[in-house]
Amino acid sequence: MSRVVLHTCCGPCASACVPRLKADNHEVVMYFANSNIDTREEYEKRLAEARKLAAVEGVRLEAEPYDHDEWLREVAAGYENEPEKGARCARCFRYNLAKAASFAEREGIAGYTTSLTVSPHKVTSVVFASVPRCVPACGVDRDILERTAGETHCGTEFLPYDFKKKGGFLESTRRAKELGLYRQGYCGCEFSKRMIPK
């Protein structure tokens, strides 16, 4: 059995991913890295739901400290008017995946993946293309979004699970309902709220 870090965007999405990873003989560590979420209240609400899932699944959950101001500076600045699924989203994926990769490396865990690919609102190829090639163990450098291309690998490998396959999204909605998990109506950042129907 190998350990794997699951970057967890939310409990409902991860509810289909954790069992699949377990079925593939992985010991799962959920990692909640989501400073893109627009308010601390919403962040804490989603983190609580991820904790519920971790308890049900009997897996460890760790959380990256919330720092939305850093996310606004490092990811969104200059990209505020990008549409959903545009360049801001790709930068956000890379930012959060870099946090998860750094955690995996610090913990000595050889592989990581993300629950983002279970959502039909996320383009799997864009998520995979956003994976940072090298992440220093100390965390995400200020300019990592631009610097990572072409660098050597740093001790942890991204596992390209497309959790949409095999009915993953339907399973996530079924399990979220079964477990009574809060399902949010927007991705997380204030810019994604533009997509919410009035």
N, C-alpha and C positions, 0 to 999 in steps of 0.2 A: 504494500500500500504506500503510495506517495502522497505527500502533503501538497496542497494547492491552495493558493489565495484566490478567493472569488471577490473581485471588486464588485461591491453590492450597491447598485444605484437605488434600490428600494426593496422592502420585504416582499411585495407581491411579485416583482420580476424574479427575485432570487428563489422564490418558492418552487419554481420549476427547474432551476439550475442546480440547486444543492442536491436533490435526489439523483439527477443525471450524473453529476460528478461522483457521487457515492457509488452509483451503479458501475461506473468506470473504475472503481477501486481506488478512489482518492479520499484522503482525509482532508476535509474542507475547513478552511479558516475564512470566515466572511470578513471583508474589510470595507467599512463604510467610509468612503472618501468623497464628499459631496459639498464642498464649499460653494458650488454653483447655486445652491438653494438660496432663494432670495431673502428669507428671514430666519432668524434663530428659532423662532417658534415652529416654523414649518420643518426646519432641519431636525429639531428634537422630536417632532411628531413622527417623521419618517424613520428616524433612528430607533424610536421605541418599537415601531412595527418590525424593523429588522431584528431587534432583540427578541421579540416574540417568536419570530421564525427560527432564530438560532436556538432558542430554548426547546422548541418543538422538535427540531432536527438533531439536537444534542451536539451542536458544533460551537466552536469558539467564535466570538465576534469581537473585533477591535474597531475603533473609530479614529479617523484622522481628526485632529482638532479643527473646529469650524472657523474659517477665516474668509468671509465673503469679500471683505475689502481687498485682500490679496488676489482673490479670483477676479474681481473687477479690474484690478491693475494689470495682472499677468495674462488674462484671457480675453476679457471683453473690451478693454480700451481700444478704441479705433474700429471695433467690430460691432458696435451697438445696433447698427441698422441692417446687419446681415439677416437674411431670412432664416427660418428654422431649416435645418439640414444643410446650412451653408458653412462658411469658413469658421464662424464663431463656434459652432457645434464641434467641428473637427478639432479646434484648439482646446475646447473643453474636454473632449474625450482624451486627448493626449495629456492634458494637465492631470486629470484624475487617474488615468492609467499609470502615469509616472509616479504618482503618490503610492499607488498599490504596488508597483514594481519595487520601489524603494523599501516599502515595508517588507515585502517578500525577501528581498536581499538581506535586510537587517536580521530577519528571523531565520535565515539559512534555508528558506523554502525555494526549491528549484523552479517552480512553475506558478503562473498566475493567469487568470482569465477574467472575463467581465460578464455581468448579467445584462448589460446594455443590449446585447444581440437578441434577447428574447422579444423585444418590443418591435411591433410592425412600424413604429414611428422612427426607428433608427435603421439606417442603411448599414448592413453588416460590413460591406466592403469598405465603407468610410471609417467605421470603427477599427477594422483591422489595419487600414492604412495609417491610422493615427497612433498606433503603438510606438512608443519611444524605443529607439534601438539601444540606448545606453542610459542608465539611470544611476547616478552616484548614490551610495548608501546613505549619505547624509541628508538626502531629500532632493527636492526639485530646485535646481538652480534658477535664478531669476530669468535667464534667457534660454531655458531648456527647450522651449517650444520651437526655437529656431536652430539650436545647436545640435540636436540629437541625430539628425540625418547623417548617415555615413560613419558614425562612431562605432566602435567595437562593442560587443555584447558584454554585459557586466554581471553575470552570475545568476540571472533568473530568466526563464524563458516564457514567452507568451504562448498560451495554448489556445489556438484559434477555434473555439467552440462557437458554432452558430446555433444558439439555443432556440431560435425560431423553428428549426427543423424538428421533425417528429412531433408536431403539434405542441411545441413548447409554449407559445403564447396562450393557446386555449387552456393548457394545463395550468399556467400561472393564474389565469382568471378564475379557474375552478378552485384551485387551492386557496387563493386569496379569499374567496367567498367562504369556503369551508372553514378557514381559520379565523375569519372575521377581521382580516387585515384591511386597514385604510388604504384605498386606492386613490391617489392624487389625480387631479384633473389637468395638470401641466407638468412639463419636464422638471422644472425647478427654478431656473433663473427668471428674473423679472421680464426679460425679453421674450421668453417662451410664452408668457401670459397673453401676448398679442394673438396667439393661435386659439385661445379659448373662445368658443362661440358666445356671442352676446345674448 
